[in-house]
Amino acid sequence: MIFNNQPIGIFDSGIGGLTVASAVMRLLPEENIVYFGDTGHMPYGDKSIELIRKYAVRIARFLIEDQHCKAIVIACNTASAAAYEYLRDELRGQIPVINVIDPMIERVVDDSSIHNVGIIATKTTVASGVYQEKFTRRKPELKYAAVATPLLAPMIEEGFYDNSISHAVLENYLLLPQLREIDALILACTHYPLIKHQIASFYSDDVQILDSAEVVALKLKRILQKEKIMALEKPEKNDKFFVSDYTTSFEKTATIFFPDEIKLIKSDIWESQV
């Protein structure tokens, strides 16, 4: 197979990365993707950095060695915060690795209308300090508040979005004083776009709601162009969706982004690990 026509690997702890996969497929319809949802270990947000790195390396090895991917997108803020630099160094010289944090940092830094930004994320992402450190260094005049919202990702994974339960949990977080008087809110978890319209409604559309799916897809396109590894021709469409554990909520959510039926493949990479 011609290297340029090999697929793009995308992975997340579960369903959240489907928001990124959907954006990539819209922007780059000629490219094939291989998606890996690590549903057997989700959520990542309450796990140690060492364990997340172990998961990320194993998944990356599967995407490169078994699925022959030409680039990898870490479609998870928690894994990006905990494992991106480690994984980038592990794969240096092999294929490009894109995370979901740096493109969002660039988006906010370049927007002169944003002066006070809120960040909602998992505990691990907030504790890593990655957004705080990058904003302080890149845009020191920017005011920001990073708030851990640990109930949101597992709630979404279980299919509780756009209902009374999600409204109540979300409102409890968004009413926190740290998130008052912001002019933009970063959804620093790829699960959160599934409740983006609820968040926008809470703020009556007075606050920019920023999710990483579109900006990451654009970043990926620029990297593929720079590396000269865009698909040379439109290959036969052969997108694949792997999960480490089958869940009905994953299948339900997948139909939101991919109306055409997709076949979920249960992977045994953990069982086969030596």
NORHU-V639978 format. One line per field, one symbol per residue. phi: phi as a letter, one per 20 degrees, with the letter a starting at -180 (. if undefined). A space follows every 50 residues. Layout:
phi = ???
//
This chain:
phi = .fggeffeeccbfaegffffgffffffcfeeeccdcdeffdfeffddfff fffffffffffffefedlfebcdeebfffffecffffgffdgnebfcdde egffgfffgeefeedcddcdafgfffffmffffffffebfffebbdcfcf efffffgeneblbffffffffgffefgfdemedbceeebfffgfdgffff fgelmecfdddegffffffggfffffelcfgfbffgfbfccdcebfcfff fffgffecgfgdeedfedfffefe
//
